[in-house]
Amino acid sequence: MSRVSRIGLQVPLRWTLRGRVFENSDMTQFIRKMVWAVCFLWSAGNGSLAAQATERPNIWFCIADDWSYPHAGVFWDKVVRTPNIDRLARQGMVFTNAFCAAPSCTPSRAAILTGRYPHELEQGGNLWSFLPTKFKVVPDVLEDAGYAVGHTRKGWGPGNFRAGGRERNPAGPNFRSFGEFLEKSGGKPIWFWFGSQDPHRPYVRGSGAKAGLEAAKVDVPKVWPDTPEIRNDILDYYFEVERFDREIGELLADLEKAGKLKNTIVIVTADNGMPFPRAKANLYDLGARVPLVVWGPGVKRGTSDAFVNLADLGPTFLEFAGVKPVSEMSARSIASLVRGEKQEKREMVFLERERHANVRKGDLSYPSRAVRTKEFLYIRNLRPERWPAGDPEMHHSVGPYGDCDNSPTKAFIVEKREAAGVENLFQLGFGKRPAEELYDLEDDTAQMKNVATDAKYAEVKDALRRALNEWMKRTNDPRVDEKNDAWSAYDYFGGAGPRPARVTE
């Protein structure tokens, strides 16, 4: 059996038709079960508890800022300590193939809130943008259905939501703390967005080592040099991941004290990958693959290797709440997976990016689309003549190669770019890329060897290309028209020079 057959891509058109049928049958099944008036099953290690049908679940969404898979204890990272996330994972559902819709804060968060892919959201597909009011967001829908909704710290953004005609952040009204929100929830079921700003840069240098994390145990990704500077930069990132975990523990205690924990579904994930070269703002796994854990009543314990796009969380929130789905949502709920019910195979996920920071002359985007399966990653770079990490000279924001956050790791690679052992890694992180990239994940988990021009992979590449093209057409991606470059013309609301590191609105 060929590897094309094994990944279900032997006849891409047939796959596409099956995809449509599956989606339609999903919707039919969902409508039949729309009011799930039977009880949830509570599973927390001490048996099960039936929740009353009249008790709509609380939903608590915890989203980290720039956190990559597999950096938590539950994913076997041997350095970072995440006991609270690990406890939720042991008692809930762990997803090992979760990917953000776009490896950039604003479009990723917009996709979660709308249940739509970034390319469907016009300005919302860019960083430092706005989300037009015509796109419905989950908090507004749930509020209309009787939920108390709100967020703290970083919600949707960064951007200027008022420029799009909104009176509040798309993540809901802003509260100073979770405690304040609970006090004002008025006994209603709650949907709350806890938007941590960890592990976003800047980091306090040496914070990881000072906290007792061991540099010698760090597994340095092969796309960066293995040096003390870079090992300690990773430790500082881990320090902030641990802080995110501690705050989750504190807020879980607040929920328990308020008597709401037993009827609360908790979702823990991140908006995109870690802020390092060839990670955040890139469609490789370091930039797009994120942790995802779901815990609470009705959640089956276990691990799922289904491919999930975080845009799928939009319809999932609504299904958890028993609320009719928004017809415009193109993503698919994962509630049935969370409950341990059968769902059609999810063997691939589609990824994309547009303009991240404003770092190219002419305010240009760097558009890319990708499809990720268990065995392959295929990327189409739609403007390969542009610099993927930003122009070598500062244009407007951040600095040279500004789509990569400034850091000790970036500085080392850029400064040592001509040194033996670094030159190739510099090209991988900052050099221009071909129109097509293909990575064989059986042999190249680090995604460093592009085999797109290897005749051995011609059949696989053709199948993945066609699957990607069909998805773009089916979801009305404006980039189907190769001349369309709308995202380069949209307003950029970030300031010139170094980008603010902490943004709440």
Residue pairs with C-beta under 8 A, 6 or more apart in sequence:
2 10
2 459
3 375
3 460
4 10
4 459
4 460
4 463
6 375
7 347
7 348
7 373
7 374
7 375
7 376
7 460
7 463
8 15
8 345
8 347
8 348
9 15
9 373
9 460
9 463
9 464
9 467
10 463
12 463
12 466
12 467
12 470
13 466
13 470
15 467
16 467
16 470
16 474
19 474
20 474
22 344
23 332
26 332
26 333
26 343
26 344
27 325
30 319
30 325
30 333
34 322
34 324
35 322
36 322
37 53
38 53
39 50
39 51
39 52
39 53
40 50
40 51
40 57
40 263
40 296
40 297
40 298
41 48
41 49
41 50
41 297
41 298
42 48
42 49
42 50
42 51
42 262
42 296
42 297
42 298
43 91
43 297
43 299
43 300
43 301
44 91
45 90
45 91
49 262
49 297
51 57
51 262
51 263
51 297
51 298
55 189
55 263
56 146
56 147
56 189
56 321
56 322
57 189
57 263
57 264
57 265
57 296
57 297
57 298
57 320
57 321
58 189
58 190
58 191
58 192
58 255
58 260
58 263
58 264
58 265
59 190
59 191
59 192
59 264
59 265
59 267
59 317
59 320
59 321
60 190
60 192
60 194
60 251
60 255
60 264
60 265
60 266
60 267
61 191
61 192
61 193
61 194
61 267
61 313
61 317
62 194
62 196
62 248
62 251
62 266
62 267
62 268
62 269
63 109
63 112
63 154
63 193
63 194
63 195
63 196
63 269
63 270
63 271
64 196
64 198
64 199
64 241
64 244
64 268
64 269
64 270
64 271
65 105
65 154
65 195
65 196
65 197
65 198
65 199
65 200
65 270
65 271
66 105
66 199
66 200
66 201
66 270
66 271
66 272
66 273
66 274
66 275
66 280
67 198
67 199
67 241
67 244
67 270
67 273
67 274
67 290
67 291
68 270
68 273
68 274
68 279
68 285
68 286
68 287
68 289
68 290
69 75
69 96
69 98
69 273
69 285
69 289
69 290
69 291
70 76
70 77
70 291
71 77
71 80
71 237
71 238
71 241
71 274
71 291
72 80
72 82
72 85
72 86
72 89
72 241
72 245
72 291
73 80
73 81
73 82
73 83
73 85
73 86
74 82
74 85
74 86
74 89
74 90
74 94
74 291
74 293
75 96
75 291
77 219
78 217
78 219
79 213
79 214
79 217
79 218
79 219
79 235
79 238
80 213
80 238
80 241
80 242
81 242
81 245
82 241
82 242
82 245
83 245
83 249
84 245
84 246
84 248
84 249
84 252
85 245
85 248
85 268
85 291
85 293
88 248
88 266
88 268
88 293
88 295
89 293
89 295
90 301
91 295
91 301
92 266
92 293
92 294
92 295
92 296
92 299
92 301
93 293
93 294
93 295
93 299
93 300
93 301
93 302
93 303
93 304
93 337
93 338
93 340
94 292
94 293
94 302
94 303
94 304
95 292
95 293
95 294
95 303
95 304
95 306
95 308
95 334
96 303
96 304
96 305
97 289
97 304
97 305
97 306
97 307
97 308
97 349
97 374
98 269
98 289
98 290
98 291
98 292
98 308
98 310
99 288
99 289
99 290
99 307
99 308
99 309
99 310
99 349
99 351
99 372
100 108
100 111
100 270
100 271
100 272
100 273
100 288
100 290
100 309
100 310
100 351
101 107
101 108
101 111
101 112
101 117
101 118
101 309
101 310
101 311
101 351
101 352
102 108
102 111
102 118
102 125
102 272
102 351
102 352
102 353
102 354
103 272
103 273
103 279
103 280
103 281
103 282
103 283
103 287
103 288
103 351
103 353
104 126
104 127
104 272
104 280
104 281
104 353
104 354
104 356
105 127
105 154
105 157
105 158
105 271
105 272
106 124
106 126
106 127
106 128
106 129
106 156
106 157
106 158
106 159
107 118
107 121
107 124
107 125
107 126
107 127
107 129
107 353
107 354
108 118
108 271
108 272
108 310
109 155
109 156
109 157
109 170
109 171
109 271
110 118
110 121
110 124
110 125
110 131
110 135
110 156
110 170
111 117
111 118
111 121
111 309
111 310
111 311
111 314
111 331
112 138
112 271
112 310
112 311
112 313
112 314
113 131
113 137
113 138
113 139
113 156
113 170
113 171
113 314
114 120
114 121
114 124
114 131
114 135
114 136
114 137
114 138
114 311
114 314
114 328
114 329
115 138
115 311
115 312
115 313
115 314
115 315
115 318
115 325
115 326
115 328
115 329
115 330
115 331
116 135
116 311
116 314
116 328
116 329
116 330
116 331
117 309
117 311
117 330
117 331
117 350
117 352
117 475
117 477
118 124
118 125
118 352
118 353
118 354
119 125
119 352
119 354
119 472
119 475
119 477
119 478
119 479
120 330
120 475
120 476
120 477
121 131
121 132
121 135
122 132
122 486
122 490
123 129
123 130
123 131
123 132
123 164
123 490
123 491
124 130
124 131
124 132
124 135
125 352
125 354
125 487
126 354
126 355
126 356
126 365
126 487
126 490
126 492
127 158
127 159
127 355
127 356
127 357
127 492
127 494
128 158
128 159
128 160
128 357
128 358
128 492
128 493
128 494
129 159
129 160
129 490
129 491
129 492
129 493
130 159
130 160
130 161
130 162
130 163
130 164
130 166
130 491
130 493
131 137
131 156
131 159
131 161
131 164
131 166
131 170
132 164
132 165
133 164
133 165
133 166
135 328
136 326
136 328
137 156
137 170
137 171
138 191
138 314
138 317
138 318
139 149
139 150
139 151
139 170
139 171
139 172
139 191
139 193
140 149
141 318
141 323
141 326
142 149
142 191
142 317
142 318
142 321
142 323
143 149
143 172
145 321
145 323
146 188
146 189
147 188
147 189
147 190
147 191
147 321
148 181
148 184
148 185
148 186
148 188
148 189
148 190
148 191
149 172
149 173
149 190
149 191
149 192
150 172
150 173
150 174
150 175
150 181
150 190
150 192
150 193
151 169
151 171
151 172
151 173
151 174
151 175
151 192
151 193
151 194
151 195
152 174
152 175
152 176
152 177
152 178
152 181
152 192
152 193
152 194
152 195
153 194
153 195
153 196
153 197
153 504
154 195
154 196
154 197
154 503
154 504
155 169
155 170
155 171
155 172
155 174
155 193
155 195
155 504
155 505
156 169
156 170
156 171
157 169
157 503
157 504
157 505
158 493
158 494
158 500
158 503
159 493
160 493
161 168
161 169
161 170
161 505
163 491
163 493
168 174
169 505
171 193
171 195
172 191
172 193
174 504
174 505
175 181
175 184
178 192
178 194
178 251
178 254
179 254
181 190
181 192
182 190
182 254
182 258
182 260
189 321
190 260
190 264
191 317
191 321
194 247
194 248
194 251
195 504
196 244
196 247
197 502
197 504
198 240
198 241
198 243
198 244
198 247
199 237
199 238
199 239
199 240
199 241
199 243
199 244
199 274
199 275
200 240
200 275
200 501
200 502
201 275
201 405
201 406
201 407
201 501
202 501
203 233
203 236
203 237
203 239
203 240
203 407
204 236
204 239
205 232
205 236
205 408
206 232
206 236
207 235
207 236
207 239
207 240
208 215
208 232
208 234
208 235
208 236
208 237
208 238
208 239
209 215
209 232
209 235
211 239
211 242
213 235
213 238
213 239
215 228
215 231
215 232
215 235
216 231
218 231
218 234
218 235
220 226
220 230
220 231
220 234
221 276
221 286
221 446
222 446
222 448
223 277
223 278
223 286
223 425
223 428
223 429
223 446
223 447
223 448
224 230
224 276
224 277
224 278
224 409
224 413
224 425
224 429
225 412
225 413
225 416
225 421
225 422
225 425
227 412
229 408
229 409
229 412
230 408
230 409
230 412
232 408
233 276
233 407
233 408
233 409
234 409
237 274
237 275
237 276
248 268
252 261
252 266
255 261
255 264
262 297
263 296
263 297
264 296
264 297
265 294
265 295
265 296
265 297
265 298
265 299
265 320
266 293
266 294
266 295
266 296
267 292
267 293
267 294
267 313
268 291
268 292
268 293
268 294
268 295
269 290
269 291
269 292
269 293
269 310
269 313
270 290
270 291
271 290
271 310
272 280
272 281
272 287
272 288
272 290
273 279
273 280
273 282
273 285
273 286
273 287
273 288
273 289
273 290
274 280
274 286
275 404
275 405
275 407
276 286
276 404
276 405
276 407
276 409
276 410
277 389
277 404
277 409
277 410
277 413
277 429
277 430
278 284
278 286
278 287
278 428
278 429
279 286
279 287
280 286
280 287
280 404
280 405
281 287
281 353
281 356
281 357
281 389
281 403
281 404
282 288
282 353
282 388
283 351
283 352
283 353
283 368
283 370
283 377
283 379
284 377
284 447
285 372
285 377
285 447
288 351
288 370
288 372
290 310
292 308
292 310
294 338
298 338
298 339
299 338
299 339
300 338
300 339
300 340
302 340
304 337
305 374
306 334
306 337
306 343
306 345
306 346
307 346
307 347
307 348
307 349
307 372
307 373
308 334
308 337
308 346
308 349
309 331
309 349
309 350
309 351
311 330
311 331
312 331
312 332
312 333
312 334
313 331
313 334
314 326
314 329
314 331
315 325
315 326
315 329
315 331
315 332
315 333
316 333
316 334
316 335
316 338
318 324
318 325
318 326
318 333
319 325
319 333
319 335
320 335
325 333
330 475
334 343
336 342
336 343
337 343
337 346
347 373
347 374
348 371
348 372
348 373
348 467
349 371
349 372
350 369
350 370
350 371
350 372
350 468
350 471
351 369
351 370
351 371
351 372
352 367
352 368
352 369
352 370
352 477
353 366
353 367
353 368
354 365
354 366
354 367
354 487
355 363
355 364
355 365
355 366
355 487
355 488
355 490
355 492
356 366
356 403
357 390
357 396
357 397
357 398
357 402
357 403
357 494
357 499
358 395
358 396
358 397
358 492
358 494
359 389
359 390
359 391
359 394
359 395
359 396
359 397
359 398
359 401
359 402
359 403
360 366
360 386
360 387
360 390
360 391
360 395
361 391
361 395
362 488
363 395
363 396
363 488
363 489
363 492
364 383
364 386
364 485
364 488
365 383
365 485
365 487
365 488
366 381
366 383
366 386
366 387
366 388
366 403
367 381
367 382
367 383
367 479
367 485
367 487
368 379
368 380
368 381
368 382
368 388
369 379
369 380
369 382
369 468
369 472
369 477
369 479
370 377
370 378
370 379
370 380
370 468
371 377
371 378
371 464
371 467
371 468
371 471
372 378
373 464
374 441
375 440
375 441
375 442
376 438
376 439
376 440
376 441
376 460
376 464
377 437
377 438
377 439
377 441
377 447
378 436
378 437
378 438
378 439
378 452
378 461
378 464
378 465
378 468
379 436
379 437
379 438
380 435
380 436
380 465
380 468
381 388
381 433
381 434
381 435
381 436
381 437
382 435
382 479
382 482
383 485
384 432
384 433
384 434
384 435
385 432
386 432
387 401
387 430
387 432
388 403
388 430
388 432
388 433
389 401
389 402
389 403
389 404
389 429
389 430
390 398
390 400
390 401
390 402
390 403
390 404
391 400
391 401
391 402
392 400
392 401
392 430
393 400
394 400
394 402
395 402
396 492
396 496
397 492
397 494
397 495
397 496
397 497
397 498
397 499
398 405
398 406
398 498
398 499
399 406
399 498
400 414
401 410
401 414
401 430
402 499
404 410
404 429
404 430
406 498
410 429
413 422
413 425
413 426
413 429
413 430
414 426
414 430
416 422
416 426
417 423
417 426
417 430
428 448
434 450
434 452
436 452
436 461
436 465
437 450
437 452
438 450
438 451
438 452
438 457
438 460
438 461
438 464
439 447
439 448
439 449
439 450
439 451
440 449
440 451
440 457
441 447
443 449
444 451
451 457
452 461
469 480
471 477
472 479
472 480
473 480
478 484
478 486
494 500
